[in-house]
Amino acid sequence: MSASSPTSGNSQSWSGPGIIQSYIKLRDDSKISQETLEKWVYDVYLPAVLKTGIVKAITSWRAASAKYERGWLIVFDVEDLELVQYGNRKHVGGGLHVISRTSDMFWTNGPVDDVIDFESRILEKVELYGDGRDSAGASQCFAKKGSSLLLDACSTSTVVNLG
């Protein structure tokens, strides 16, 4: 996860639940082992992320195929993205920015970004199923049928083939 907010300079405010997804891999010129990377992630980094109170749960995923360039994904469940946005801007104490970005576990004894490549995205939760209202107050219903998604299933249906 980046120590700075991707919306710096942007007036958009985040709120509500979401996730942070981070693909992690060793940099090509890294001199540490995959085992050292995993030890740092599981023993140092993830506990520090949870300690902030911003992230409520973490799930680690491995690619089913070794052919993927980025075979390790970590998903961070966040109850309120506002804490991610403003915590990273230091408007809220104890944010993600307080997590140490250096480690004596690595040969550089310096920034972890010298040996680890993080590719992260912050995603807001979007309601996909159910009866909701858009900003104009129009009903928005969604339903899934097989590999098709029925848009505006409350009245006239538009079918989008998903497969």
Phi and psi in radians as a Rosetta constraint file:
Dihedral C 1 N 2 CA 2 C 2 CIRCULARHARMONIC -1.276 0.35
Dihedral N 2 CA 2 C 2 N 3 CIRCULARHARMONIC 2.578 0.35
Dihedral C 2 N 3 CA 3 C 3 CIRCULARHARMONIC -1.438 0.35
Dihedral N 3 CA 3 C 3 N 4 CIRCULARHARMONIC -0.101 0.35
Dihedral C 3 N 4 CA 4 C 4 CIRCULARHARMONIC -2.116 0.35
Dihedral N 4 CA 4 C 4 N 5 CIRCULARHARMONIC 2.669 0.35
Dihedral C 4 N 5 CA 5 C 5 CIRCULARHARMONIC -1.327 0.35
Dihedral N 5 CA 5 C 5 N 6 CIRCULARHARMONIC 2.359 0.35
Dihedral C 5 N 6 CA 6 C 6 CIRCULARHARMONIC -1.207 0.35
Dihedral N 6 CA 6 C 6 N 7 CIRCULARHARMONIC -0.153 0.35
Dihedral C 6 N 7 CA 7 C 7 CIRCULARHARMONIC -1.774 0.35
Dihedral N 7 CA 7 C 7 N 8 CIRCULARHARMONIC 0.262 0.35
Dihedral C 7 N 8 CA 8 C 8 CIRCULARHARMONIC -0.927 0.35
Dihedral N 8 CA 8 C 8 N 9 CIRCULARHARMONIC 2.284 0.35
Dihedral C 8 N 9 CA 9 C 9 CIRCULARHARMONIC 1.448 0.35
Dihedral N 9 CA 9 C 9 N 10 CIRCULARHARMONIC -0.021 0.35
Dihedral C 9 N 10 CA 10 C 10 CIRCULARHARMONIC -1.935 0.35
Dihedral N 10 CA 10 C 10 N 11 CIRCULARHARMONIC 2.392 0.35
Dihedral C 10 N 11 CA 11 C 11 CIRCULARHARMONIC -1.462 0.35
Dihedral N 11 CA 11 C 11 N 12 CIRCULARHARMONIC -0.064 0.35
Dihedral C 11 N 12 CA 12 C 12 CIRCULARHARMONIC -1.113 0.35
Dihedral N 12 CA 12 C 12 N 13 CIRCULARHARMONIC 2.291 0.35
Dihedral C 12 N 13 CA 13 C 13 CIRCULARHARMONIC -1.824 0.35
Dihedral N 13 CA 13 C 13 N 14 CIRCULARHARMONIC 2.479 0.35
Dihedral C 13 N 14 CA 14 C 14 CIRCULARHARMONIC -1.714 0.35
Dihedral N 14 CA 14 C 14 N 15 CIRCULARHARMONIC 2.618 0.35
Dihedral C 14 N 15 CA 15 C 15 CIRCULARHARMONIC -2.799 0.35
Dihedral N 15 CA 15 C 15 N 16 CIRCULARHARMONIC 2.789 0.35
Dihedral C 15 N 16 CA 16 C 16 CIRCULARHARMONIC 1.476 0.35
Dihedral N 16 CA 16 C 16 N 17 CIRCULARHARMONIC -3.109 0.35
Dihedral C 16 N 17 CA 17 C 17 CIRCULARHARMONIC -1.272 0.35
Dihedral N 17 CA 17 C 17 N 18 CIRCULARHARMONIC 2.740 0.35
Dihedral C 17 N 18 CA 18 C 18 CIRCULARHARMONIC -2.995 0.35
Dihedral N 18 CA 18 C 18 N 19 CIRCULARHARMONIC -2.985 0.35
Dihedral C 18 N 19 CA 19 C 19 CIRCULARHARMONIC -2.370 0.35
Dihedral N 19 CA 19 C 19 N 20 CIRCULARHARMONIC 2.736 0.35
Dihedral C 19 N 20 CA 20 C 20 CIRCULARHARMONIC -2.013 0.35
Dihedral N 20 CA 20 C 20 N 21 CIRCULARHARMONIC 2.196 0.35
Dihedral C 20 N 21 CA 21 C 21 CIRCULARHARMONIC -1.966 0.35
Dihedral N 21 CA 21 C 21 N 22 CIRCULARHARMONIC 2.275 0.35
Dihedral C 21 N 22 CA 22 C 22 CIRCULARHARMONIC -2.211 0.35
Dihedral N 22 CA 22 C 22 N 23 CIRCULARHARMONIC 2.087 0.35
Dihedral C 22 N 23 CA 23 C 23 CIRCULARHARMONIC -1.535 0.35
Dihedral N 23 CA 23 C 23 N 24 CIRCULARHARMONIC 2.277 0.35
Dihedral C 23 N 24 CA 24 C 24 CIRCULARHARMONIC -2.162 0.35
Dihedral N 24 CA 24 C 24 N 25 CIRCULARHARMONIC 2.366 0.35
Dihedral C 24 N 25 CA 25 C 25 CIRCULARHARMONIC -2.673 0.35
Dihedral N 25 CA 25 C 25 N 26 CIRCULARHARMONIC 2.784 0.35
Dihedral C 25 N 26 CA 26 C 26 CIRCULARHARMONIC -1.261 0.35
Dihedral N 26 CA 26 C 26 N 27 CIRCULARHARMONIC 2.485 0.35
Dihedral C 26 N 27 CA 27 C 27 CIRCULARHARMONIC -1.155 0.35
Dihedral N 27 CA 27 C 27 N 28 CIRCULARHARMONIC 2.646 0.35
Dihedral C 27 N 28 CA 28 C 28 CIRCULARHARMONIC -0.996 0.35
Dihedral N 28 CA 28 C 28 N 29 CIRCULARHARMONIC -0.617 0.35
Dihedral C 28 N 29 CA 29 C 29 CIRCULARHARMONIC -1.623 0.35
Dihedral N 29 CA 29 C 29 N 30 CIRCULARHARMONIC 0.178 0.35
Dihedral C 29 N 30 CA 30 C 30 CIRCULARHARMONIC -1.187 0.35
Dihedral N 30 CA 30 C 30 N 31 CIRCULARHARMONIC 2.492 0.35
Dihedral C 30 N 31 CA 31 C 31 CIRCULARHARMONIC -1.893 0.35
Dihedral N 31 CA 31 C 31 N 32 CIRCULARHARMONIC 0.248 0.35
Dihedral C 31 N 32 CA 32 C 32 CIRCULARHARMONIC -1.787 0.35
Dihedral N 32 CA 32 C 32 N 33 CIRCULARHARMONIC 2.792 0.35
Dihedral C 32 N 33 CA 33 C 33 CIRCULARHARMONIC -1.521 0.35
Dihedral N 33 CA 33 C 33 N 34 CIRCULARHARMONIC 2.820 0.35
Dihedral C 33 N 34 CA 34 C 34 CIRCULARHARMONIC -1.027 0.35
Dihedral N 34 CA 34 C 34 N 35 CIRCULARHARMONIC -0.644 0.35
Dihedral C 34 N 35 CA 35 C 35 CIRCULARHARMONIC -1.110 0.35
Dihedral N 35 CA 35 C 35 N 36 CIRCULARHARMONIC -0.710 0.35
Dihedral C 35 N 36 CA 36 C 36 CIRCULARHARMONIC -1.156 0.35
Dihedral N 36 CA 36 C 36 N 37 CIRCULARHARMONIC -0.728 0.35
Dihedral C 36 N 37 CA 37 C 37 CIRCULARHARMONIC -1.011 0.35
Dihedral N 37 CA 37 C 37 N 38 CIRCULARHARMONIC -0.876 0.35
Dihedral C 37 N 38 CA 38 C 38 CIRCULARHARMONIC -1.103 0.35
Dihedral N 38 CA 38 C 38 N 39 CIRCULARHARMONIC -0.679 0.35
Dihedral C 38 N 39 CA 39 C 39 CIRCULARHARMONIC -1.064 0.35
Dihedral N 39 CA 39 C 39 N 40 CIRCULARHARMONIC -0.788 0.35
Dihedral C 39 N 40 CA 40 C 40 CIRCULARHARMONIC -1.103 0.35
Dihedral N 40 CA 40 C 40 N 41 CIRCULARHARMONIC -0.814 0.35
Dihedral C 40 N 41 CA 41 C 41 CIRCULARHARMONIC -1.054 0.35
Dihedral N 41 CA 41 C 41 N 42 CIRCULARHARMONIC -0.897 0.35
Dihedral C 41 N 42 CA 42 C 42 CIRCULARHARMONIC -1.352 0.35
Dihedral N 42 CA 42 C 42 N 43 CIRCULARHARMONIC -0.582 0.35
Dihedral C 42 N 43 CA 43 C 43 CIRCULARHARMONIC -1.656 0.35
Dihedral N 43 CA 43 C 43 N 44 CIRCULARHARMONIC -0.429 0.35
Dihedral C 43 N 44 CA 44 C 44 CIRCULARHARMONIC -2.035 0.35
Dihedral N 44 CA 44 C 44 N 45 CIRCULARHARMONIC -1.032 0.35
Dihedral C 44 N 45 CA 45 C 45 CIRCULARHARMONIC -1.194 0.35
Dihedral N 45 CA 45 C 45 N 46 CIRCULARHARMONIC -0.962 0.35
Dihedral C 45 N 46 CA 46 C 46 CIRCULARHARMONIC -1.090 0.35
Dihedral N 46 CA 46 C 46 N 47 CIRCULARHARMONIC -0.729 0.35
Dihedral C 46 N 47 CA 47 C 47 CIRCULARHARMONIC -1.056 0.35
Dihedral N 47 CA 47 C 47 N 48 CIRCULARHARMONIC -0.634 0.35
Dihedral C 47 N 48 CA 48 C 48 CIRCULARHARMONIC -1.169 0.35
Dihedral N 48 CA 48 C 48 N 49 CIRCULARHARMONIC -0.672 0.35
Dihedral C 48 N 49 CA 49 C 49 CIRCULARHARMONIC -1.092 0.35
Dihedral N 49 CA 49 C 49 N 50 CIRCULARHARMONIC -0.818 0.35
Dihedral C 49 N 50 CA 50 C 50 CIRCULARHARMONIC -1.098 0.35
Dihedral N 50 CA 50 C 50 N 51 CIRCULARHARMONIC -0.622 0.35
Dihedral C 50 N 51 CA 51 C 51 CIRCULARHARMONIC -1.097 0.35
Dihedral N 51 CA 51 C 51 N 52 CIRCULARHARMONIC -0.440 0.35
Dihedral C 51 N 52 CA 52 C 52 CIRCULARHARMONIC -1.143 0.35
Dihedral N 52 CA 52 C 52 N 53 CIRCULARHARMONIC -0.426 0.35
Dihedral C 52 N 53 CA 53 C 53 CIRCULARHARMONIC 1.435 0.35
Dihedral N 53 CA 53 C 53 N 54 CIRCULARHARMONIC -0.105 0.35
Dihedral C 53 N 54 CA 54 C 54 CIRCULARHARMONIC -1.364 0.35
Dihedral N 54 CA 54 C 54 N 55 CIRCULARHARMONIC -0.717 0.35
Dihedral C 54 N 55 CA 55 C 55 CIRCULARHARMONIC -1.669 0.35
Dihedral N 55 CA 55 C 55 N 56 CIRCULARHARMONIC 2.241 0.35
Dihedral C 55 N 56 CA 56 C 56 CIRCULARHARMONIC -1.669 0.35
Dihedral N 56 CA 56 C 56 N 57 CIRCULARHARMONIC -0.449 0.35
Dihedral C 56 N 57 CA 57 C 57 CIRCULARHARMONIC -2.727 0.35
Dihedral N 57 CA 57 C 57 N 58 CIRCULARHARMONIC 2.665 0.35
Dihedral C 57 N 58 CA 58 C 58 CIRCULARHARMONIC -2.324 0.35
Dihedral N 58 CA 58 C 58 N 59 CIRCULARHARMONIC 2.342 0.35
Dihedral C 58 N 59 CA 59 C 59 CIRCULARHARMONIC -2.170 0.35
Dihedral N 59 CA 59 C 59 N 60 CIRCULARHARMONIC 2.321 0.35
Dihedral C 59 N 60 CA 60 C 60 CIRCULARHARMONIC -1.833 0.35
Dihedral N 60 CA 60 C 60 N 61 CIRCULARHARMONIC 2.387 0.35
Dihedral C 60 N 61 CA 61 C 61 CIRCULARHARMONIC -2.245 0.35
Dihedral N 61 CA 61 C 61 N 62 CIRCULARHARMONIC 2.483 0.35
Dihedral C 61 N 62 CA 62 C 62 CIRCULARHARMONIC -1.999 0.35
Dihedral N 62 CA 62 C 62 N 63 CIRCULARHARMONIC 2.499 0.35
Dihedral C 62 N 63 CA 63 C 63 CIRCULARHARMONIC -1.129 0.35
Dihedral N 63 CA 63 C 63 N 64 CIRCULARHARMONIC 2.453 0.35
Dihedral C 63 N 64 CA 64 C 64 CIRCULARHARMONIC -1.241 0.35
Dihedral N 64 CA 64 C 64 N 65 CIRCULARHARMONIC -0.384 0.35
Dihedral C 64 N 65 CA 65 C 65 CIRCULARHARMONIC -2.102 0.35
Dihedral N 65 CA 65 C 65 N 66 CIRCULARHARMONIC 2.377 0.35
Dihedral C 65 N 66 CA 66 C 66 CIRCULARHARMONIC -1.260 0.35
Dihedral N 66 CA 66 C 66 N 67 CIRCULARHARMONIC -0.113 0.35
Dihedral C 66 N 67 CA 67 C 67 CIRCULARHARMONIC -1.326 0.35
Dihedral N 67 CA 67 C 67 N 68 CIRCULARHARMONIC -0.315 0.35
Dihedral C 67 N 68 CA 68 C 68 CIRCULARHARMONIC -1.214 0.35
Dihedral N 68 CA 68 C 68 N 69 CIRCULARHARMONIC 2.387 0.35
Dihedral C 68 N 69 CA 69 C 69 CIRCULARHARMONIC -1.097 0.35
Dihedral N 69 CA 69 C 69 N 70 CIRCULARHARMONIC -0.732 0.35
Dihedral C 69 N 70 CA 70 C 70 CIRCULARHARMONIC -1.985 0.35
Dihedral N 70 CA 70 C 70 N 71 CIRCULARHARMONIC 1.721 0.35
Dihedral C 70 N 71 CA 71 C 71 CIRCULARHARMONIC -1.659 0.35
Dihedral N 71 CA 71 C 71 N 72 CIRCULARHARMONIC 0.101 0.35
Dihedral C 71 N 72 CA 72 C 72 CIRCULARHARMONIC -2.291 0.35
Dihedral N 72 CA 72 C 72 N 73 CIRCULARHARMONIC 2.106 0.35
Dihedral C 72 N 73 CA 73 C 73 CIRCULARHARMONIC -2.113 0.35
Dihedral N 73 CA 73 C 73 N 74 CIRCULARHARMONIC 2.322 0.35
Dihedral C 73 N 74 CA 74 C 74 CIRCULARHARMONIC -2.067 0.35
Dihedral N 74 CA 74 C 74 N 75 CIRCULARHARMONIC 2.253 0.35
Dihedral C 74 N 75 CA 75 C 75 CIRCULARHARMONIC -1.957 0.35
Dihedral N 75 CA 75 C 75 N 76 CIRCULARHARMONIC 2.188 0.35
Dihedral C 75 N 76 CA 76 C 76 CIRCULARHARMONIC -1.869 0.35
Dihedral N 76 CA 76 C 76 N 77 CIRCULARHARMONIC 2.082 0.35
Dihedral C 76 N 77 CA 77 C 77 CIRCULARHARMONIC -1.488 0.35
Dihedral N 77 CA 77 C 77 N 78 CIRCULARHARMONIC 2.222 0.35
Dihedral C 77 N 78 CA 78 C 78 CIRCULARHARMONIC -2.132 0.35
Dihedral N 78 CA 78 C 78 N 79 CIRCULARHARMONIC 2.262 0.35
Dihedral C 78 N 79 CA 79 C 79 CIRCULARHARMONIC -1.346 0.35
Dihedral N 79 CA 79 C 79 N 80 CIRCULARHARMONIC -0.590 0.35
Dihedral C 79 N 80 CA 80 C 80 CIRCULARHARMONIC -2.471 0.35
Dihedral N 80 CA 80 C 80 N 81 CIRCULARHARMONIC 1.898 0.35
Dihedral C 80 N 81 CA 81 C 81 CIRCULARHARMONIC -1.135 0.35
Dihedral N 81 CA 81 C 81 N 82 CIRCULARHARMONIC -0.321 0.35
Dihedral C 81 N 82 CA 82 C 82 CIRCULARHARMONIC -1.032 0.35
Dihedral N 82 CA 82 C 82 N 83 CIRCULARHARMONIC -0.619 0.35
Dihedral C 82 N 83 CA 83 C 83 CIRCULARHARMONIC -1.192 0.35
Dihedral N 83 CA 83 C 83 N 84 CIRCULARHARMONIC -0.532 0.35
Dihedral C 83 N 84 CA 84 C 84 CIRCULARHARMONIC -1.213 0.35
Dihedral N 84 CA 84 C 84 N 85 CIRCULARHARMONIC -0.845 0.35
Dihedral C 84 N 85 CA 85 C 85 CIRCULARHARMONIC -1.120 0.35
Dihedral N 85 CA 85 C 85 N 86 CIRCULARHARMONIC -0.948 0.35
Dihedral C 85 N 86 CA 86 C 86 CIRCULARHARMONIC -1.437 0.35
Dihedral N 86 CA 86 C 86 N 87 CIRCULARHARMONIC -0.491 0.35
Dihedral C 86 N 87 CA 87 C 87 CIRCULARHARMONIC -1.084 0.35
Dihedral N 87 CA 87 C 87 N 88 CIRCULARHARMONIC -0.692 0.35
Dihedral C 87 N 88 CA 88 C 88 CIRCULARHARMONIC -1.234 0.35
Dihedral N 88 CA 88 C 88 N 89 CIRCULARHARMONIC -0.378 0.35
Dihedral C 88 N 89 CA 89 C 89 CIRCULARHARMONIC -1.624 0.35
Dihedral N 89 CA 89 C 89 N 90 CIRCULARHARMONIC 0.115 0.35
Dihedral C 89 N 90 CA 90 C 90 CIRCULARHARMONIC 1.152 0.35
Dihedral N 90 CA 90 C 90 N 91 CIRCULARHARMONIC 0.401 0.35
Dihedral C 90 N 91 CA 91 C 91 CIRCULARHARMONIC -1.480 0.35
Dihedral N 91 CA 91 C 91 N 92 CIRCULARHARMONIC -0.285 0.35
Dihedral C 91 N 92 CA 92 C 92 CIRCULARHARMONIC -2.178 0.35
Dihedral N 92 CA 92 C 92 N 93 CIRCULARHARMONIC 2.214 0.35
Dihedral C 92 N 93 CA 93 C 93 CIRCULARHARMONIC -1.144 0.35
Dihedral N 93 CA 93 C 93 N 94 CIRCULARHARMONIC 2.644 0.35
Dihedral C 93 N 94 CA 94 C 94 CIRCULARHARMONIC 1.276 0.35
Dihedral N 94 CA 94 C 94 N 95 CIRCULARHARMONIC 0.421 0.35
Dihedral C 94 N 95 CA 95 C 95 CIRCULARHARMONIC -1.326 0.35
Dihedral N 95 CA 95 C 95 N 96 CIRCULARHARMONIC -3.036 0.35
Dihedral C 95 N 96 CA 96 C 96 CIRCULARHARMONIC -1.134 0.35
Dihedral N 96 CA 96 C 96 N 97 CIRCULARHARMONIC -0.353 0.35
Dihedral C 96 N 97 CA 97 C 97 CIRCULARHARMONIC -1.190 0.35
Dihedral N 97 CA 97 C 97 N 98 CIRCULARHARMONIC -0.283 0.35
Dihedral C 97 N 98 CA 98 C 98 CIRCULARHARMONIC -1.454 0.35
Dihedral N 98 CA 98 C 98 N 99 CIRCULARHARMONIC -0.147 0.35
Dihedral C 98 N 99 CA 99 C 99 CIRCULARHARMONIC -1.248 0.35
Dihedral N 99 CA 99 C 99 N 100 CIRCULARHARMONIC 2.254 0.35
Dihedral C 99 N 100 CA 100 C 100 CIRCULARHARMONIC -1.059 0.35
Dihedral N 100 CA 100 C 100 N 101 CIRCULARHARMONIC 2.343 0.35
Dihedral C 100 N 101 CA 101 C 101 CIRCULARHARMONIC -1.859 0.35
Dihedral N 101 CA 101 C 101 N 102 CIRCULARHARMONIC 0.296 0.35
Dihedral C 101 N 102 CA 102 C 102 CIRCULARHARMONIC -2.184 0.35
Dihedral N 102 CA 102 C 102 N 103 CIRCULARHARMONIC 2.775 0.35
Dihedral C 102 N 103 CA 103 C 103 CIRCULARHARMONIC -2.703 0.35
Dihedral N 103 CA 103 C 103 N 104 CIRCULARHARMONIC 2.396 0.35
Dihedral C 103 N 104 CA 104 C 104 CIRCULARHARMONIC -1.403 0.35
Dihedral N 104 CA 104 C 104 N 105 CIRCULARHARMONIC 0.005 0.35
Dihedral C 104 N 105 CA 105 C 105 CIRCULARHARMONIC -1.329 0.35
Dihedral N 105 CA 105 C 105 N 106 CIRCULARHARMONIC -0.287 0.35
Dihedral C 105 N 106 CA 106 C 106 CIRCULARHARMONIC -1.822 0.35
Dihedral N 106 CA 106 C 106 N 107 CIRCULARHARMONIC 2.631 0.35
Dihedral C 106 N 107 CA 107 C 107 CIRCULARHARMONIC -1.048 0.35
Dihedral N 107 CA 107 C 107 N 108 CIRCULARHARMONIC -0.488 0.35
Dihedral C 107 N 108 CA 108 C 108 CIRCULARHARMONIC -1.316 0.35
Dihedral N 108 CA 108 C 108 N 109 CIRCULARHARMONIC -0.411 0.35
Dihedral C 108 N 109 CA 109 C 109 CIRCULARHARMONIC 0.966 0.35
Dihedral N 109 CA 109 C 109 N 110 CIRCULARHARMONIC 0.397 0.35
Dihedral C 109 N 110 CA 110 C 110 CIRCULARHARMONIC -2.178 0.35
Dihedral N 110 CA 110 C 110 N 111 CIRCULARHARMONIC -2.662 0.35
Dihedral C 110 N 111 CA 111 C 111 CIRCULARHARMONIC -1.044 0.35
Dihedral N 111 CA 111 C 111 N 112 CIRCULARHARMONIC 2.371 0.35
Dihedral C 111 N 112 CA 112 C 112 CIRCULARHARMONIC -1.115 0.35
Dihedral N 112 CA 112 C 112 N 113 CIRCULARHARMONIC -0.446 0.35
Dihedral C 112 N 113 CA 113 C 113 CIRCULARHARMONIC -1.181 0.35
Dihedral N 113 CA 113 C 113 N 114 CIRCULARHARMONIC -0.201 0.35
Dihedral C 113 N 114 CA 114 C 114 CIRCULARHARMONIC -1.275 0.35
Dihedral N 114 CA 114 C 114 N 115 CIRCULARHARMONIC -0.403 0.35
Dihedral C 114 N 115 CA 115 C 115 CIRCULARHARMONIC -2.115 0.35
Dihedral N 115 CA 115 C 115 N 116 CIRCULARHARMONIC -0.322 0.35
Dihedral C 115 N 116 CA 116 C 116 CIRCULARHARMONIC -2.053 0.35
Dihedral N 116 CA 116 C 116 N 117 CIRCULARHARMONIC 2.391 0.35
Dihedral C 116 N 117 CA 117 C 117 CIRCULARHARMONIC -1.850 0.35
Dihedral N 117 CA 117 C 117 N 118 CIRCULARHARMONIC 1.952 0.35
Dihedral C 117 N 118 CA 118 C 118 CIRCULARHARMONIC -1.738 0.35
Dihedral N 118 CA 118 C 118 N 119 CIRCULARHARMONIC 2.267 0.35
Dihedral C 118 N 119 CA 119 C 119 CIRCULARHARMONIC -2.110 0.35
Dihedral N 119 CA 119 C 119 N 120 CIRCULARHARMONIC 1.863 0.35
Dihedral C 119 N 120 CA 120 C 120 CIRCULARHARMONIC -2.046 0.35
Dihedral N 120 CA 120 C 120 N 121 CIRCULARHARMONIC 2.640 0.35
Dihedral C 120 N 121 CA 121 C 121 CIRCULARHARMONIC -2.353 0.35
Dihedral N 121 CA 121 C 121 N 122 CIRCULARHARMONIC 2.492 0.35
Dihedral C 121 N 122 CA 122 C 122 CIRCULARHARMONIC -1.938 0.35
Dihedral N 122 CA 122 C 122 N 123 CIRCULARHARMONIC 2.178 0.35
Dihedral C 122 N 123 CA 123 C 123 CIRCULARHARMONIC -2.130 0.35
Dihedral N 123 CA 123 C 123 N 124 CIRCULARHARMONIC 2.317 0.35
Dihedral C 123 N 124 CA 124 C 124 CIRCULARHARMONIC -1.480 0.35
Dihedral N 124 CA 124 C 124 N 125 CIRCULARHARMONIC 2.547 0.35
Dihedral C 124 N 125 CA 125 C 125 CIRCULARHARMONIC -1.237 0.35
Dihedral N 125 CA 125 C 125 N 126 CIRCULARHARMONIC 2.340 0.35
Dihedral C 125 N 126 CA 126 C 126 CIRCULARHARMONIC -2.092 0.35
Dihedral N 126 CA 126 C 126 N 127 CIRCULARHARMONIC 2.255 0.35
Dihedral C 126 N 127 CA 127 C 127 CIRCULARHARMONIC -1.304 0.35
Dihedral N 127 CA 127 C 127 N 128 CIRCULARHARMONIC 2.133 0.35
Dihedral C 127 N 128 CA 128 C 128 CIRCULARHARMONIC -1.806 0.35
Dihedral N 128 CA 128 C 128 N 129 CIRCULARHARMONIC -0.624 0.35
Dihedral C 128 N 129 CA 129 C 129 CIRCULARHARMONIC -1.996 0.35
Dihedral N 129 CA 129 C 129 N 130 CIRCULARHARMONIC 2.475 0.35
Dihedral C 129 N 130 CA 130 C 130 CIRCULARHARMONIC 2.094 0.35
Dihedral N 130 CA 130 C 130 N 131 CIRCULARHARMONIC 3.129 0.35
Dihedral C 130 N 131 CA 131 C 131 CIRCULARHARMONIC -1.718 0.35
Dihedral N 131 CA 131 C 131 N 132 CIRCULARHARMONIC 1.942 0.35
Dihedral C 131 N 132 CA 132 C 132 CIRCULARHARMONIC -2.224 0.35
Dihedral N 132 CA 132 C 132 N 133 CIRCULARHARMONIC -3.093 0.35
Dihedral C 132 N 133 CA 133 C 133 CIRCULARHARMONIC -2.222 0.35
Dihedral N 133 CA 133 C 133 N 134 CIRCULARHARMONIC 2.438 0.35
Dihedral C 133 N 134 CA 134 C 134 CIRCULARHARMONIC -1.476 0.35
Dihedral N 134 CA 134 C 134 N 135 CIRCULARHARMONIC -3.071 0.35
Dihedral C 134 N 135 CA 135 C 135 CIRCULARHARMONIC -1.116 0.35
Dihedral N 135 CA 135 C 135 N 136 CIRCULARHARMONIC -0.392 0.35
Dihedral C 135 N 136 CA 136 C 136 CIRCULARHARMONIC -1.579 0.35
Dihedral N 136 CA 136 C 136 N 137 CIRCULARHARMONIC -0.006 0.35
Dihedral C 136 N 137 CA 137 C 137 CIRCULARHARMONIC 1.553 0.35
Dihedral N 137 CA 137 C 137 N 138 CIRCULARHARMONIC 0.026 0.35
Dihedral C 137 N 138 CA 138 C 138 CIRCULARHARMONIC -1.302 0.35
Dihedral N 138 CA 138 C 138 N 139 CIRCULARHARMONIC 2.523 0.35
Dihedral C 138 N 139 CA 139 C 139 CIRCULARHARMONIC -1.192 0.35
Dihedral N 139 CA 139 C 139 N 140 CIRCULARHARMONIC 2.396 0.35
Dihedral C 139 N 140 CA 140 C 140 CIRCULARHARMONIC -2.222 0.35
Dihedral N 140 CA 140 C 140 N 141 CIRCULARHARMONIC 1.858 0.35
Dihedral C 140 N 141 CA 141 C 141 CIRCULARHARMONIC -1.996 0.35
Dihedral N 141 CA 141 C 141 N 142 CIRCULARHARMONIC 2.510 0.35
Dihedral C 141 N 142 CA 142 C 142 CIRCULARHARMONIC -2.292 0.35
Dihedral N 142 CA 142 C 142 N 143 CIRCULARHARMONIC 2.521 0.35
Dihedral C 142 N 143 CA 143 C 143 CIRCULARHARMONIC -2.589 0.35
Dihedral N 143 CA 143 C 143 N 144 CIRCULARHARMONIC 2.566 0.35
Dihedral C 143 N 144 CA 144 C 144 CIRCULARHARMONIC -1.918 0.35
Dihedral N 144 CA 144 C 144 N 145 CIRCULARHARMONIC 2.326 0.35
Dihedral C 144 N 145 CA 145 C 145 CIRCULARHARMONIC -2.317 0.35
Dihedral N 145 CA 145 C 145 N 146 CIRCULARHARMONIC 1.901 0.35
Dihedral C 145 N 146 CA 146 C 146 CIRCULARHARMONIC 1.073 0.35
Dihedral N 146 CA 146 C 146 N 147 CIRCULARHARMONIC -2.202 0.35
Dihedral C 146 N 147 CA 147 C 147 CIRCULARHARMONIC -1.749 0.35
Dihedral N 147 CA 147 C 147 N 148 CIRCULARHARMONIC 0.334 0.35
Dihedral C 147 N 148 CA 148 C 148 CIRCULARHARMONIC -2.011 0.35
Dihedral N 148 CA 148 C 148 N 149 CIRCULARHARMONIC 2.565 0.35
Dihedral C 148 N 149 CA 149 C 149 CIRCULARHARMONIC -1.922 0.35
Dihedral N 149 CA 149 C 149 N 150 CIRCULARHARMONIC 2.140 0.35
Dihedral C 149 N 150 CA 150 C 150 CIRCULARHARMONIC -1.607 0.35
Dihedral N 150 CA 150 C 150 N 151 CIRCULARHARMONIC 1.974 0.35
Dihedral C 150 N 151 CA 151 C 151 CIRCULARHARMONIC -1.546 0.35
Dihedral N 151 CA 151 C 151 N 152 CIRCULARHARMONIC 2.457 0.35
Dihedral C 151 N 152 CA 152 C 152 CIRCULARHARMONIC 0.928 0.35
Dihedral N 152 CA 152 C 152 N 153 CIRCULARHARMONIC 0.948 0.35
Dihedral C 152 N 153 CA 153 C 153 CIRCULARHARMONIC -1.232 0.35
Dihedral N 153 CA 153 C 153 N 154 CIRCULARHARMONIC -0.063 0.35
Dihedral C 153 N 154 CA 154 C 154 CIRCULARHARMONIC -1.302 0.35
Dihedral N 154 CA 154 C 154 N 155 CIRCULARHARMONIC -0.535 0.35
Dihedral C 154 N 155 CA 155 C 155 CIRCULARHARMONIC -2.265 0.35
Dihedral N 155 CA 155 C 155 N 156 CIRCULARHARMONIC -1.918 0.35
Dihedral C 155 N 156 CA 156 C 156 CIRCULARHARMONIC -1.383 0.35
Dihedral N 156 CA 156 C 156 N 157 CIRCULARHARMONIC 2.475 0.35
Dihedral C 156 N 157 CA 157 C 157 CIRCULARHARMONIC -1.827 0.35
Dihedral N 157 CA 157 C 157 N 158 CIRCULARHARMONIC 2.373 0.35
Dihedral C 157 N 158 CA 158 C 158 CIRCULARHARMONIC -1.932 0.35
Dihedral N 158 CA 158 C 158 N 159 CIRCULARHARMONIC 2.182 0.35
Dihedral C 158 N 159 CA 159 C 159 CIRCULARHARMONIC -1.715 0.35
Dihedral N 159 CA 159 C 159 N 160 CIRCULARHARMONIC 2.245 0.35
Dihedral C 159 N 160 CA 160 C 160 CIRCULARHARMONIC -2.009 0.35
Dihedral N 160 CA 160 C 160 N 161 CIRCULARHARMONIC 2.090 0.35
Dihedral C 160 N 161 CA 161 C 161 CIRCULARHARMONIC -1.354 0.35
Dihedral N 161 CA 161 C 161 N 162 CIRCULARHARMONIC 2.161 0.35
Dihedral C 161 N 162 CA 162 C 162 CIRCULARHARMONIC -1.640 0.35
Dihedral N 162 CA 162 C 162 N 163 CIRCULARHARMONIC -0.081 0.35
